[in-house]
Amino acid sequence: MRRIDVIAIGLGIFLAGGGLFLGFRLFGLDGISAGIWSQVVMVGGVVAWLASYLLRVFTRNMTLNQQMEDYESAVLQRRLDELSPEQLAALQAQLSQDDQP
């Protein structure tokens, strides 16, 4: 992520908080209550984002993990494709021999 992206995201979050404050003010709340409720909504958003991130971490459903699994599958498939029919038959025979007790 570039530095300008981080600045834009931070500015967007800042403006969203201000928009929430103004929305609550237009809804009829006084300044203190509008500030408290806008903070509650913003903190709730951060907690929800953190919970979704932790869920992806614990279920190992993150982008890097998916990329690694795709890469490993592609490498194994390429190795299988490069095997001659005799080597493939020998590998299958060895695997079936290992599976039998």
Protein Blocks (a to p, Z undefined) as FASTA:
>chain_A
ZZklmmmmmmmmmmmmmmmmmmmmmnopafklmmmmmmmmmmmmmmmmmmmmmmmmmnop
afklmmmmmmmmmmmmmmmmmpcfklmmmmmmmmmmmmpZZ
